[in-house]
């Protein structure tokens, strides 16, 4: 195993321990969704109990995927995550299509979208006029990229601080909802007569739940910098996701106790509304600070993870070779970080990120499904090799995850046919781009 003292200057340093790894999982999953999404889920359920059941079910399904990612990361503890698994199992074209969709479109689009959300809440908390939102978002991306240029230790410090701050924000939400709002636990089980959940509504309710649980894969993107990865990766992934589940379920209980199911369903910003109910206008400001911290932390993780996918693509010749370089002193993918940051800044300035994120959501979930499916290939090819970690209940857990995710994709196509169709178009457009790129690479090397 490569360590800090023996690794060549062209490779990453393994500096992430289990707690930093768990912080990356928590920070990559918890963004702004838990502060807003529960209202959408409440709109599509009849009472608090099915709402909580959906959040538990979504967490268990995500946990199944996390356990599978634990084995994949233990088998291939290198930077690149899903891109790396697809390249080894299914070849360069599927890997390129994933990288084309995610590293070049979804990752920078997500960073731009969440940076804009951070800027909106930051301006709201500090009293800055909305005109400052775009410059603040650009400044946030610039700052995050600058910190990460100095290696994973500096980036992990940033992640740890803002993960702690977002957990403080959720803890504050729990105290307000469960204690200070003077609600009652009957709101958890009371049915809302105005809502009658059909089968279609249940499908519509599980979609935002699963999307709010998304982002658990970033640690695998940075697996090349995890200490003792065969043991640390599975533990950090599991610990982090369990922490997210606890936060999500308790946050929803707090909403139900403090606002009731009907109040939650009618809210456009439940976290801010709950805080305002107790503290007045100052409560909304406090929650704006919490959401700003949460979204800033997510941006840091998305930039760090996305840059390492880009770097791996560059090293493989699937993108410009300069992007594949690792700076020898700080062991950071500095060119990839700058490229990703600049592209995200362009998206912020032009305001084109919302549609990009919507258009690539199906591609992201397809990547998860096929990424987990590579586990069957690894078991068939290397099943006889000893491994310190194997996903429990194999092949049930990966089958359940893959089949459920494919079902979610079908539901998304039905629910949002335009966005899903554009996602397919973006993926398919990657095929001629791949062919042209390979032809150009052959000419350059000839």
Order of alpha helices (4+ residues) and beta strands (2+ residues): alpha-alpha-alpha-alpha-alpha-alpha-alpha-alpha-alpha-alpha-alpha-alpha-alpha-alpha-alpha-alpha-alpha-alpha
